[in-house]
Every structure is written in C-alpha cells, then in structure tokens.
C-alpha cells in the first residue's frame, strides 16, 4: 500500500484537514499556532507500516499495522471472543490478513508531538480457493489447472476498537465474495481484490499474463528471486478493467507479489518458476 491512487490522496488530505480541525476546536493547539495552522504543511502523517506477524506454513496469518498506535488495537481485538472466532475460522488451508488501519497519527513538524483519536479499526480478511469444488492449498502447474473451475472466496470484517477503554465496540461483517473462473494456460485473473489462481507453478521461459476482470484498478508488485540469487523488483503499474500485464520468467525461482492498494484484503500471489513441471 505504498502507492496511493488519486482517491486515496484526497482521502488523506481530508483526514489531515479533519484532524487539524478537531485539534483547533478542542484547544489542543496553542492559540498562536492555530491562527496560522496549515494542515498540508504543518502536519505529517505517521505511515511507517509495521509487520507484526509473517505467514508460516503452519499459520498462514499476516498481520500489520499502519503505525504504533494502530498496532495497539490488535492486542485489544484479539481478546474479544467474537474476533477470536473470526481469526480461528481462517485455519485449515485459509489465509488470514489482519490490518490495523486506524487511527491515523498526525505529527507536528515544529515540535514532533503526535496527535490521534482514540478510535482504532482492524480489517480482518479470510481468503480461500477451491478447484472443481475441492480446497486448493497446494501449488499446481497450469497444465494441471487449465480447464478447471476455480472459485476464490473472501470474507471481510471491520472491527472497531476503543483504545481508551480497551474494548471492541462494533464488528461489521461485509459478507462473502466469490470469484468464479475457468482457468486458462498461463493466465492469472485479478478481481474483487483477489488473484486467481493465488499460487501456481510456471515453466521456465514462459510468459505469464495477469488480466484485470475487476472494476477497480490493481497492480502486481513484488520481488522475483531466482535460484542463482538474483533479485528483480517487478511493478506492473496500475491495470484497469479489461487490461492486462505480461512478464516472461527466464530463470528458476519464486515471484511473490501483491496489489499495493488492497494489501489489507490479502490480495497477494505466488509463482514458482521451475524447469521440471
């Protein structure tokens, strides 16, 4: 999420302006400073993303936070029985992403002081995929997957946290999204904040095509690590609906990637490039 679309930029400006207005209205700023306050020049946003937990073969859970304050909401939420059940539902071959995205922290350039609200928010996303109705947790090659029907499932919850009183105040279930496609050779579909297939094997020298079937723009950003130790940063740029991006993989290795604007929904993928399929 290091790249931000135009709408994201305007949202950030709105947050900064709103934050500045709250501080002024509550006399949190010295009178003199408030008289000359400019949200676009006097305040910066702390967006130092903090990875709390990386996925492992035993626990496919990825947790990250927008900043240190947002990270505090994770421990509070995990103590809530309903949130605990949601996270537990992501076991057994499913991928869980927990993103602490609020509160935004504002920092004053002149004195370095921080300001933020007491309202935190987590986005919890559970993703899983089936092939011909069966759970798909391994990594198969396109020659085995083509012609089969894939279903990518995604369930998203917003968890609101009161940081001051250390409790969960609301849980919003956005329901389940399902993306269905008949898979084709050397093609990956991006739609509804999911890649399909999410993990796949590819023969060395093959060209892989990502096609955006969503109404939202997506990108493919990641590191292509070859078996010889070379690392190449790949960035497709934003791909709009109906557009595609193609890359040829000429060496054995692994390409792990994500969509930078939908990281909180676990929109990521993995390509294993090998000579032996």
Backbone as a ProteinNet text record, in pm:
[ID]
protein_1_A
[PRIMARY]
XXXXXXXXXXXXXXXXXXXXXXXXXXXXXXXXXXXXXXXXXXXXXXXXXXXXXXXXXXXXXXXXXXXXXXXXXXXXXXXXXXXXXXXXXXXXXXXXXXXXXXXXXXXXXXXXXXXXXXXXXXXXXXXXXXXXXXXXXXXXXXXXXXXXXXXXXXXXXXXXXXXXXXXXXXXXXXXXXXXXXXXXXXXXXXXXXXXXXXXXXXXXXXXXXXXXXXXXXXXXXXXXXXXXXXXXXXXXXXXXXXXXXXXXXXXXXXXXXXXXXXXXXXXXXXXXXXXXX
[TERTIARY]
79.7	0	84.3	204.9	291.7	255.3	183.2	136.6	-9.2	-52.4	-188.3	-252.5	-373.5	-444.9	-495.5	-548.8	-594.3	-696.7	-793.4	-895.7	-834.2	-730.8	-661.9	-594.2	-537.4	-470.7	-570.6	-687.6	-787.9	-838	-847.3	-889.5	-789.5	-660.8	-556.5	-563.1	-580.3	-591.8	-710.8	-822.8	-942.6	-917.8	-847.2	-815.7	-729.5	-628.1	-539.3	-613.9	-698	-773.4	-869.9	-937.8	-1031.3	-957.4	-842.1	-763.5	-720.4	-679.9	-638.4	-755.4	-873.5	-991.2	-1028.5	-1018.2	-1050.1	-955.2	-826.7	-728.4	-752.1	-785.7	-810.5	-937.3	-1042.3	-1169.9	-1160.9	-1073.8	-1062.1	-949.4	-896.8	-789.6	-665.9	-642.3	-524.2	-401.1	-420.7	-308.2	-293.9	-171.5	-155.1	-227.6	-283.2	-363.2	-285.8	-161.1	-81	-59.1	-27.8	-4	-131.5	-245.6	-372.2	-408.3	-367.9	-401.4	-336.1	-224.4	-150.9	-140.7	-231.3	-218.8	-252.6	-169	-191.7	-173	-283.7	-277.7	-182.8	-160.7	-77.7	71.4	105.6	248.1	294.9	204.1	245.1	234.2	166.4	143.2	188.8	255	285.9	211.1	192.2	122.5	222.7	211.5	298.8	243.8	306.3	260.9	373.7	443.7	553.2	494.1	455.8	389.5	475.3	410	478.8	426.6	512.7	473.7	479.2	365.2	355.7	379.5	327.3	345.8	349.2	447.4	457.7	391.3	335.4	276	382.7	342.9	428.9	350.9	418.4	345.3	242	267.5	176.3	62.6	89.1	-9.8	-3.7	-96.2	-95.2	-167.6	-112.1	-170.5	-68.7	-112.4	-27.3	-90.5	-14	-65.4	26.8	-31.7	48	-33.7	35.9	-30.5	19.2	-69.2	-36.4	71.9	66.5	162.2	157.8	236.4	244.4	111.3	40.6	-86.1	-189.3	-196.9	-290.9	-260.1	-132.7	-93.1	-153.1	-175.7	-231.4	-370.9	-444.4	-580.4	-581.7	-470.8	-465.4	-478.4	-395.9	-399	-534.1	-596.4	-728.4	-831.4	-829	-928.3	-912.3	-789.3	-765.5	-822.3	-847	-904.8	-1055.8	-1115.6	-1260.8	-1300.4	-1397.1	-1433.7	-1479.4	-1557.8	-1606.9	-1493.8	-1402.9	-1287.8	-1199.6	-1182.9	-1103.8	-1162.9	-1296.6	-1363.2	-1342.1	-1344.1	-1322.8	-1183.5	-1084.3	-946.1	-929.9	-993.7	-985	-1049	-1149.1	-1216.8	-1123.5	-1010.9	-916.3	-816.7	-830.2	-737.6	-773.6	-697	-723.5	-721.4	-605.6	-586	-629.3	-677.6	-719	-611.7	-615.7	-519.5	-590.8	-530.1	-589.4	-499.6	-560.7	-488.6	-555.1	-476.4	-526.2	-450.8	-522.4	-461.1	-517.4	-430	-470.5	-452.3	-562.9	-556.4	-594.3	-642.1	-676.8	-632	-601.8	-615.8	-496.8	-521.7	-414.1	-343.1	-211.3	-133.1	-79.8	-106.2	-56.4	60.9	164.8	283.3	313.5	334.2	365.8	512.4	538.2	675.4	758.7	693.3	772.5	823.1	740.2	782.8	779.9	737.4	738.9	628.8	538	430.9	332.7	271	177.8	34.6	-58	-199.7	-276.5	-373	-455.2	-582.3	-681.7	-807.1	-792.9	-894.5	-892.7	-967	-1005.4	-1080.6	-989.2	-977.3	-897.1	-985.3	-930.8	-1006	-914.1	-961	-892.9	-976.9	-909.2	-975.4	-924	-1014.1	-977.3	-1034.3	-947.8	-989.6	-946.2	-1038.5	-1008.7	-1027.8	-923.1	-926.4	-904.8	-976.2	-950.7	-996.2	-941.5	-967.3	-1001	-1092.1	-1124.6	-1106.1	-1070.8	-1060.6	-1156.3	-1252.7	-1357.1	-1422.5	-1442.3	-1512	-1426.6	-1298.4	-1209.6	-1112.1	-1078.9	-985.5	-852.9	-804.8	-677.2	-577.3	-492.9	-394.3	-252.1	-235.2	-103.6	-73.4	37.8	70.9	80.5	-9.4	-9.8	35.3	71.8	110.3	-11.1	6.4	-105.7	-153.9	-62.8	-104.8	-204.2	-200	-295.5	-421.1	-410.1	-521.4	-609.6	-553.7	-631.7	-757.9	-866.5	-994.8	-1075.6	-1011.4	-1082.9	-1147.5	-1252.4	-1324.9	-1268.3	-1222.2	-1167.4	-1265.4	-1275.9	-1354.7	-1265.8	-1252.7	-1181	-1283	-1269.8	-1362.9	-1293.1	-1368.7	-1313.5	-1422.3	-1389.6	-1482	-1409.3	-1476.6	-1412.6	-1494.7	-1425.4	-1487.1	-1412.5	-1485.7	-1428	-1451.6	-1344.9	-1354	-1317.7	-1411.6	-1388.8	-1346.6	-1242.2	-1182.4	-1175.1	-1215.7	-1199.8	-1065.3	-966.2	-833	-827.5	-907.5	-904.8	-962.6	-1071.6	-1137.2	-1101	-1009.5	-954.2	-1062.3	-1149.2	-1254.1	-1298.8	-1355.5	-1414.9	-1554.7	-1585.6	-1716.2	-1812.3	-1760.2	-1850.1	-1773.8	-1844.6	-1788.9	-1884.8	-1836	-1919.5	-1877.5	-1970	-1945.9	-1991.3	-1898	-1930.7	-1972.6	-1986.3	-2031.3	-1920.7	-1958.8	-1862.2	-1867.6	-1750.3	-1738.5	-1686.1	-1735.8	-1690.5	-1659.9	-1540.2	-1498.5	-1481.9	-1553.2	-1550.1	-1496	-1399.8	-1340.9	-1298.1	-1309.8	-1247.4	-1104.2	-1008.2	-868.8	-814.8	-727.6	-663.7	-512.8	-445.1	-299.8	-228.8	-143.6	-54.8	-130.3	-247.7	-325.3	-365.7	-350.9	-396.5	-497.5	-611.3	-716.9	-712	-732.8	-743.3	-881.5	-956.2	-1091.4	-1139.2	-1217.2	-1272.1	-1162.4	-1049.2	-937.5	-878.6	-878.3	-819.1	-747.5	-641.2	-574.9	-615.5	-639.2	-682.8	-610.7	-536.5	-507.9	-408.7	-420.4	-334.5	-190.6	-173.3	-39.8	-36	74.8	81.3	226.2	249.4	380.6	384.6	502.5	518.3	648.3	646	766.1	861.3	990.7	1093.7	1080.2	1090.6	1080.2	939.2	842.9	702.8	667.7	571.7	519.2	387.1	376.4	257	178.4	47	-38.2	-136	-138.8	-237.4	-346.7	-472.2	-584.5	-675.7	-708.7	-796	-941.8	-1017.4	-1160.1	-1245.2	-1178.2	-1246.3	-1274.4	-1369.7	-1396.2	-1296.5	-1215.9	-1113.7	-977.4	-891	-754.4	-674.3	-587.8	-498.5	-357.5	-259.9	-123.3	-58.1	55.2	133.6	271.4	303.1	429.9	495.2	621.7	690.3	834.1	897.9	1037.8	1047.1	1113.2	1139.8	1278.2	1282.1	1408	1443.8	1555.9	1597.7	1682.2	1695.4	1774.9	1922.4	1965	2105.3	2132.7	2028.2	2045.5	2012.6	1974.8	1940.5	1799.6	1781.2	1651.1	1611.7	1491.9	1443.1	1309	1298.6	1172.2	1083.5	963.9	868.5	750	709.3	596.5	519.8	397.7	317.5	260.7	258	177.4	31.4	-58	-199.2	-261.5	-336.7	-405.1	-554.9	-618.8	-762	-843.6	-973	-1063.6	-1043.8	-1028.9	-1011.8	-869.2	-779.4	-639.8	-560.8	-438.4	-355.5	-209.4	-130	14.8	82.2	192.6	260.1	408.1	461.2	604.3	654.3	775.7	837.3	942.2	933.7	1024.6	1124.2	1249.4	1350.1	1440.6	1424.7	1510.5	1426.6	1477.5	1410.3	1409.1	1301.9	1294.2	1151.6	1128.2	997.6	964.5	842.2	793.7	674.9	695	587	546	417.2	370.8	240.5	198.7	72.8	22	-102.9	-160.1	-143.2	-71.9	-36.4	-156.7	-263.6	-379.8	-480.1	-458.8	-551.7	-477.7	-367.3	-291.3	-374.9	-460.7	-540.6	-640.9	-669.1	-760	-684.2	-554.7	-476.2	-463.8	-463.1	-454.5	-308.2	-270.1	-131.7	-128.1	-11.5	3.8	146.8	164.8	297.5	311.7	423.9	453.9	586.6	586.2	708.4	751.9	869.6	919.2	1018	993.4	1075.7	1091.9	1202.4	1224.9	1148	1131.4	1060.2	918.8	822.4	681.6	609.1
-119.5	0	126.4	116.8	233.5	326.3	273.4	358.4	388.9	512.4	553.4	613.6	569.7	622.6	763.2	829.8	967.4	978.1	883.3	892.1	874.9	794	775.3	902.1	978.9	1104.5	1202.9	1213	1306.2	1264.7	1133	1085.1	1126.6	1113.5	1150.6	1298.3	1380.4	1525.3	1554	1485.7	1507.4	1469.5	1356.9	1313.7	1416.1	1469.5	1567.1	1694.5	1739.6	1861.9	1842.1	1724.2	1696	1687.8	1622.1	1610.7	1744.6	1831.8	1965.7	2042.4	2027.5	2099.2	2056	1925.2	1874.4	1930.7	1933	1983.1	2129.7	2207.7	2350.2	2369.7	2293.7	2309.3	2271.8	2180	2134.8	2204.3	2311.8	2389.7	2305	2204.2	2121.1	2187.3	2296.6	2369.9	2503.3	2552.7	2687.5	2786.4	2891.5	2987.5	3049.1	3079.5	3143.7	3050.1	2924.7	2827.3	2801.8	2795.9	2768.6	2878.1	2998.9	3111.2	3100.1	3028.9	3015.8	2870.2	2785.8	2642.3	2608.4	2525.9	2477.1	2327	2251.3	2105.5	2041.7	2105.9	2045.4	2071.4	2164.2	2195.3	2178.1	2189.5	2185	2046.6	1955.1	1821.7	1715.7	1612.5	1495.7	1376.2	1274	1153.4	1042.3	976.4	864.4	739.7	699.1	580.3	480	459.5	362.6	224.6	156.2	27.1	-70.5	-136.5	-226.7	-368.2	-459.9	-600.1	-666.2	-715.4	-777.2	-926.7	-990.2	-1135.1	-1171.4	-1251.2	-1302.8	-1440.3	-1475.6	-1609.9	-1719.2	-1833.5	-1952.1	-2069.8	-2179.7	-2297.8	-2348.7	-2329.1	-2377.3	-2278.1	-2148.9	-2046	-1938.2	-1946.3	-1854.2	-1723.4	-1654.9	-1529.1	-1417	-1310.7	-1192.8	-1077.1	-1014.6	-905	-784.7	-669.3	-547.3	-429.2	-320.4	-202.8	-77.4	20.9	148.3	221.7	210.5	278.6	215.1	267	209.5	218.5	328.1	344.1	245.9	233.5	138.9	-4	-33.7	-168.7	-207.5	-110.2	-139.5	-199.5	-166.9	-218.5	-368.3	-422.1	-565.8	-649.5	-618.8	-695.7	-684.1	-565.6	-547.2	-634.3	-632.3	-706.9	-857.1	-904.3	-1048.5	-1108.2	-1024.3	-1072.8	-1085.9	-1029.5	-1035.6	-1174.1	-1243	-1379.3	-1387.9	-1290.7	-1296.9	-1277	-1185	-1163.9	-1287.7	-1347.9	-1470.7	-1581	-1592.1	-1692.4	-1663	-1534.1	-1495.1	-1536.1	-1506.7	-1541.6	-1692.5	-1763.1	-1909	-1969.9	-1901.8	-1952.6	-1955.6	-1884.8	-1882.2	-1995.4	-2089.7	-2202.9	-2304.8	-2409.3	-2520.6	-2478	-2431	-2402.8	-2266.2	-2182.8	-2048.3	-1946.5	-1830.3	-1724	-1610.4	-1564.3	-1456.1	-1333.4	-1218.4	-1091.1	-1000.8	-949.7	-856.4	-726.2	-621.3	-491.4	-388.7	-331.5	-224.9	-92.5	-35.4	79.8	213.3	209	331.8	318.4	427.6	566	614.9	718.9	789.8	876.8	878.9	959.5	1082.4	1198.9	1324.5	1372.1	1418.3	1465.6	1609.1	1695.6	1835.1	1849.6	1919.7	1935	2022.3	2117.9	2211.2	2151	2066.5	2011.6	1859	1793.5	1647.8	1581.4	1658	1599.9	1525.5	1421.1	1337.7	1365.6	1346.7	1360.3	1252.5	1192.6	1088.6	1071.4	1008.4	980.7	853.4	825	703.5	588.9	606.4	503	426.1	297.2	212	126.2	78.4	-11	-115.4	-239.6	-350.2	-393.3	-435.2	-504.2	-647.5	-740.8	-883.5	-948.8	-1013.2	-1077.5	-1223.3	-1310.4	-1453	-1490.7	-1547.1	-1587	-1737.3	-1799	-1938.8	-1965.6	-2073.8	-2104.6	-2251.6	-2280.1	-2418.6	-2441	-2564.2	-2605.6	-2722.1	-2703	-2804.5	-2846.7	-2747.9	-2773.5	-2826.3	-2853.6	-2906.7	-2798.9	-2797.7	-2696.3	-2698.6	-2580.8	-2568.6	-2500.8	-2581.6	-2528.6	-2557.4	-2648.3	-2679.8	-2588.1	-2609.6	-2531.4	-2626.1	-2610	-2692.3	-2610.1	-2678.9	-2614.1	-2585.9	-2494.6	-2458.8	-2577.5	-2669.1	-2782.8	-2870.5	-2865.1	-2940.5	-2859.6	-2726.8	-2640.8	-2595.1	-2588.2	-2532.2	-2614.2	-2541.5	-2605	-2633.3	-2623.8	-2648	-2518.8	-2535.3	-2420.2	-2383.6	-2260.4	-2210.9	-2113.5	-2123.3	-2028.1	-1967.7	-1834.6	-1764.1	-1700.9	-1731.7	-1682.7	-1581.8	-1480.5	-1377.9	-1327.2	-1322.2	-1268.2	-1159	-1044.3	-927	-876.2	-843.2	-782.1	-652.7	-551.3	-431.3	-438.6	-426.7	-434.1	-297.7	-235.3	-104.3	-121.6	-48.7	-65.1	69.7	70.1	186.8	172	248.2	236.4	285	383.1	439.6	342.8	274.6	182	36	13.2	-120.4	-224.3	-191.6	-288.3	-273.6	-380.5	-379.7	-320.5	-223	-156.6	-204.2	-254.7	-299.1	-389.4	-483.4	-571.8	-572	-531.9	-524.1	-635.4	-724.5	-835.6	-794	-788.3	-747.1	-864.8	-981.4	-1096.6	-1160.1	-1258.5	-1335.8	-1296.9	-1275.7	-1250.9	-1378	-1407.5	-1526.4	-1489.3	-1523.1	-1502.2	-1637.5	-1660.4	-1789.6	-1773.6	-1858.8	-1854.9	-1995.5	-2021.2	-2141.7	-2104	-2173.3	-2134.9	-2165.5	-2075.6	-2091.5	-2094.8	-2145.6	-2162.9	-2029	-2020.9	-1906.1	-1773.6	-1779.7	-1658.9	-1654.3	-1535.6	-1511.8	-1397.7	-1417.9	-1316.8	-1238.4	-1107.6	-1023.7	-962	-993.8	-942.5	-946.8	-848.7	-840.3	-855.8	-793.7	-792.2	-930.1	-1015.1	-1147.9	-1181.1	-1261.1	-1317.2	-1463.1	-1506.7	-1643.9	-1699.5	-1811.3	-1879.8	-1800.5	-1815.1	-1739.7	-1788.5	-1920.2	-1980.1	-2076.9	-2074.1	-2156.9	-2184.2	-2296.8	-2328.6	-2288.8	-2243	-2196	-2252.1	-2292.3	-2346.1	-2232.8	-2256.2	-2157.5	-2114.9	-1985.2	-1932.5	-1896.9	-1922.9	-1895.1	-1749.6	-1700.8	-1566.3	-1577.4	-1503.6	-1509.3	-1378.9	-1390.7	-1274.8	-1258.2	-1135.7	-1100.1	-1016.9	-1057	-988.3	-932.4	-804	-741.6	-753.3	-833.8	-850.1	-767	-686.7	-606.6	-466.4	-398.9	-259	-165.4	-218.9	-139.7	-163.8	-63.7	-86.2	-166.1	-253.7	-333.5	-325.4	-362.1	-373.1	-499.4	-533.3	-650.1	-599.7	-605.4	-553.2	-658.4	-689.8	-788.7	-810.1	-908.1	-940.6	-1078.1	-1082.6	-1208.5	-1255.7	-1362.9	-1416.1	-1543.2	-1541.3	-1658	-1750.2	-1874.7	-1973.2	-1936.9	-1849.9	-1806.5	-1692.3	-1642.9	-1537.9	-1398.3	-1383.8	-1252.7	-1212.8	-1086.3	-1034.8	-918.6	-926.7	-823.3	-771.9	-640.4	-579.1	-560.8	-616.3	-605.4	-520.2	-429.9	-340.5	-318.9	-366	-358.1	-219.3	-136.1	-15.1	-54.4	43.7	10.6	-40.4	-149.6	-213.5	-192.6	-130.7	-103.6	-221.9	-211.5	-318	-351.9	-481.5	-527.8	-521.4	-459	-450.5	-566.2	-584.3	-693	-650.8	-730.2	-709	-844.6	-847.6	-973.6	-963.9	-1074.7	-1081.8	-1222.8	-1230.1	-1358.4	-1392.2	-1514	-1559.6	-1659	-1615.2	-1694.7	-1775.9	-1763.3	-1836.5	-1901.5	-2012.8	-2077.5	-1984.3	-1987.3	-1902.5	-1888.5	-1784.2	-1759.2	-1610.5	-1582.3	-1444.5	-1433.1	-1359.5	-1331.8	-1186.3	-1161.4	-1027.6	-994.8	-869.3	-825.1	-704.1	-669.2	-544.1	-441.9	-333.5	-240.6	-168.5	-151.8	-79.7	-169.8	-301.7	-393.4	-494.7	-449.3	-536.1	-576.6	-485.1	-515.1	-626.6	-657.4	-767.2	-892.6	-894.7	-1014.5	-1043	-937.5	-957.9	-981.7	-1107.3	-1144.3	-1274.8	-1304.2	-1426.6	-1476.4	-1597.8	-1659.5	-1743.5	-1723.6	-1801.1	-1873.6	-2003.4	-2084.1	-2122.4	-2074.7	-2099.1	-2213.7	-2317.6	-2438.7	-2500.9	-2572.7	-2645	-2774.7	-2835.8	-2963.1	-2937.3	-2964.9	-2939.2	-3071.4
0	0	0	-49.4	-52.9	-166	-265.7	-373.2	-347.5	-376	-344.1	-467.2	-497.7	-612.2	-581.2	-682.6	-665.1	-553.7	-551.6	-447.8	-311.5	-304.2	-176.3	-131.6	-226.3	-191.9	-132.8	-199.8	-149.6	-12.1	12.4	143.1	250.3	218.6	314.3	346.3	240.3	263.4	352.8	328.5	409.8	554.8	575.3	711.7	782	711.5	773.2	806.7	715.4	740.4	856.3	858.8	967.4	1100.1	1098.9	1221.4	1272.7	1181.5	1222.2	1281	1220.3	1268.7	1409.9	1436.7	1570	1673.9	1641.2	1735.7	1767.8	1666.2	1687.9	1770.6	1736.5	1805.5	1952.6	1987	2125.2	2199.4	2140.8	2203.9	2232.1	2147	2163.7	2106.2	2034.1	1978.3	2050.8	2065.7	2118.7	2028.9	2088.5	2013.2	1897.2	1922.7	1818.6	1700.4	1731.5	1624.3	1546.5	1616.4	1549.5	1450.2	1480.8	1393.4	1257.5	1251	1124.5	1079.5	1129.3	1103.9	958.4	897.5	761.5	762.7	740.2	752.1	652.2	538.5	434.9	456	543.2	561.2	704.4	802.6	942.3	1005	937.6	992.4	893.3	944.3	861.6	918.8	836.4	880.7	903.3	1018.5	1050.2	981.8	871.1	797.4	785	894.9	897.1	923.1	816	830.9	910.3	1004.1	1095	1073.3	1030.7	1014.9	1151.7	1196.8	1328.8	1320.6	1215.5	1200.5	1052.9	1016.1	880	872.4	757.1	742.7	751.7	802.1	807.3	749.3	715.4	665.3	765.6	894.4	997.7	1025.1	1005.4	1036.4	929.2	832.3	718.9	755.5	856.2	903.1	887.1	820.8	802.1	877.8	968.4	1049.5	1034.1	1006.3	1000.5	1050.2	1082.2	1137.8	1068.8	1057.7	994.8	1072.6	1206	1292	1430.6	1522.6	1657.2	1730.9	1715.8	1785.6	1731.4	1598.9	1539.4	1581.9	1602	1642.4	1777	1865	1997.2	1987.9	1880.1	1866.2	1837.9	1788.7	1756.8	1882.2	1982.9	2107.3	2176.9	2169.4	2230.4	2159.3	2026.6	1948.6	1965.9	1975	1984.6	2113.3	2214.2	2340.2	2332.7	2228.8	2212.7	2160.4	2223.6	2181	2036	1989.8	1851.7	1752.4	1782	1694.2	1693.2	1810.3	1819.3	1731.8	1729.7	1645.8	1497.7	1461.7	1321.7	1276.5	1358.9	1324.3	1316.6	1409.3	1411	1286.4	1229.6	1109.6	989.7	999.9	889.7	890.9	983.7	988.2	880.9	872.4	779.8	633.9	589	447.6	401.6	490.4	453.7	492.6	428	455.9	528.2	637.5	717.1	708.2	684.6	686.8	789.6	883.1	984.5	966.4	929.4	904	1001.4	1084.4	1176	1102.1	1055.5	965.2	1030.1	1154.6	1226.2	1370.9	1442.9	1398	1316.7	1238	1170.9	1274.5	1269.5	1363.4	1290.7	1347.6	1292.9	1377.6	1312.8	1383.1	1341.4	1440.2	1411.9	1377.8	1267.9	1222.6	1317.2	1383.3	1463.7	1593.7	1659.6	1788.9	1795	1689.4	1685.8	1766.2	1826.5	1905.1	1815.6	1873.5	1799.3	1843.9	1752.5	1783.8	1708.7	1776.5	1713.8	1793.8	1732.7	1801.4	1883.7	1964.7	2044.9	1979.7	1853	1781.3	1686.8	1709.3	1621.8	1533.4	1422.7	1335.8	1274.1	1276.9	1209.4	1090.2	984.6	874.5	875.3	899.6	902.3	776.9	700.4	575.5	575.1	538.7	524.4	378.2	316.9	175.6	163	69.6	36.7	-106.2	-163.8	-304.8	-320.9	-414.4	-447.1	-596.8	-633	-773.1	-793.7	-883.6	-905.4	-773.8	-685.1	-559.9	-447.1	-473.9	-370.9	-324.2	-193.7	-143	-218.6	-253.7	-325.7	-232.6	-169.9	-76.5	-121.8	-218.4	-270.6	-389.3	-457.9	-575.5	-695.1	-791.6	-912	-1031.8	-1139.5	-1263.4	-1350.8	-1445.6	-1532.7	-1615.1	-1648.5	-1728.6	-1652.2	-1518.1	-1437.1	-1405.4	-1410.9	-1370.8	-1485.9	-1607.4	-1717.8	-1744.2	-1769.1	-1794.8	-1669.8	-1553.5	-1428.5	-1378.4	-1298.2	-1245	-1108	-1098	-972.1	-908.2	-777.6	-700.5	-592	-594.3	-488.9	-395.8	-267.4	-167.1	-77.6	-36.2	51.6	145.6	274.4	372.6	450.8	467.9	527.2	644.9	754.6	871.4	906.2	946.7	1007.1	1157.4	1234	1379.7	1436.9	1507.3	1567.1	1712.3	1751.2	1883.4	1954.2	2082.1	2168.8	2239.8	2194.9	2252.4	2396.9	2429.1	2564.5	2667.8	2629.7	2722.4	2696.3	2600.8	2577.4	2546.5	2449.9	2417.1	2271.7	2218.6	2085.1	2095.5	2010.9	2016	1906.8	1796.5	1689.6	1593.3	1534.5	1432.2	1313.6	1197.7	1078	981.8	952.3	860.1	720.5	626.6	490.5	402.3	461.7	385.4	302.9	224.9	146.2	-1.3	-60.1	-203.8	-269	-387.6	-459.7	-604.3	-648.7	-787	-852.6	-964.8	-1032.7	-1174.1	-1210.9	-1344.1	-1386.6	-1516.7	-1572.2	-1609.1	-1550.5	-1564.2	-1703.1	-1749.9	-1879.5	-1862.7	-1963	-1957.5	-1940.6	-1839	-1815.6	-1801.6	-1738.7	-1712.2	-1564.9	-1504.8	-1368.7	-1372.9	-1307.9	-1306.8	-1175.9	-1185.8	-1066.5	-1065.1	-959.5	-949.3	-805.8	-764.9	-629	-523.1	-549.3	-453.9	-427.8	-532.4	-522.9	-653.4	-642.6	-760.4	-774.3	-899.8	-925.6	-1047.7	-1030.7	-904	-819.8	-687.3	-597.4	-598.5	-610.1	-616.8	-733.6	-808.3	-928.3	-967.1	-1035.8	-1090.8	-1238.1	-1282	-1419.6	-1475.5	-1602	-1665.1	-1703.2	-1681.2	-1715.4	-1861.2	-1886.3	-2021.8	-2062.6	-1974.2	-2007.2	-1977.8	-2053.8	-2033.9	-1959.3	-1848.8	-1765.1	-1780	-1794.8	-1817.2	-1701	-1644.2	-1542.3	-1608.4	-1591.2	-1653	-1544.2	-1552.4	-1453.9	-1497.7	-1424	-1451.1	-1355.6	-1272.4	-1171.4	-1223.4	-1159.7	-1192.9	-1126.7	-1034.4	-966.4	-1030.4	-1033.3	-1082.2	-980.7	-1030.8	-945.8	-1004.2	-922.9	-974.5	-922.7	-982.8	-944.5	-906.6	-778.2	-727.5	-639.1	-666.4	-584.5	-627.1	-563.8	-589.6	-654.9	-769.2	-840.1	-798.3	-717.6	-665.2	-741	-810.7	-887.4	-800.7	-844.7	-770.5	-768.7	-860.3	-863.9	-765.8	-699.2	-600.8	-650.3	-775.2	-828.5	-784.9	-751.4	-711.9	-803.3	-860.3	-950.7	-901.4	-885.8	-844.1	-966.3	-961	-1071.4	-1028	-1115.1	-1087.2	-1216.9	-1221.7	-1343.9	-1368.7	-1263.3	-1272.9	-1260	-1252.5	-1233.7	-1362.8	-1348.8	-1461.1	-1442.4	-1537.7	-1528.2	-1579.6	-1563	-1605.1	-1752.5	-1781.8	-1918.7	-1969.3	-1893.8	-1934.6	-1874.9	-1922.6	-1872.5	-1869.1	-1800.5	-1791.8	-1805.8	-1878.6	-1907.9	-1871.3	-1820.3	-1791.3	-1821.7	-1875.9	-1908	-1802.6	-1748.9	-1643.7	-1704.5	-1717.3	-1787.3	-1695.6	-1564.9	-1471.3	-1362.9	-1311.2	-1199.5	-1078.8	-1002.7	-885.4	-836	-757.7	-698.5	-712	-752.2	-757.9	-664.2	-553.9	-459.7	-477.1	-487.8	-523.3	-451.7	-462.2	-404.4	-481.3	-456.4	-507	-395.5	-421.7	-315	-256	-332.3	-281	-209.9	-214	-148.4	-60.5	-3.1	86.7	206.5	254.2	373.2	348.2	220.9	187	145.4	173.4	144.3	-3.2	-87.4	-231.9	-269.5	-270.5	-297.8	-375.5	-432.7	-510.2	-508.8	-561.8	-563	-689.5	-759.6	-879.9	-857.8	-872.2	-860.9	-1001.8	-1042.8	-1179.4	-1174.4	-1254.8	-1248.9	-1386.2	-1408.1	-1533.7	-1535.2	-1418.7	-1409.2	-1360.8	-1443.4	-1408.4	-1377.9
[MASK]
+++++++++++++++++++++++++++++++++++++++++++++++++++++++++++++++++++++++++++++++++++++++++++++++++++++++++++++++++++++++++++++++++++++++++++++++++++++++++++++++++++++++++++++++++++++++++++++++++++++++++++++++++++++++++++++++++++++++++++++++++++++++++++++++++++++++++++++++++++++

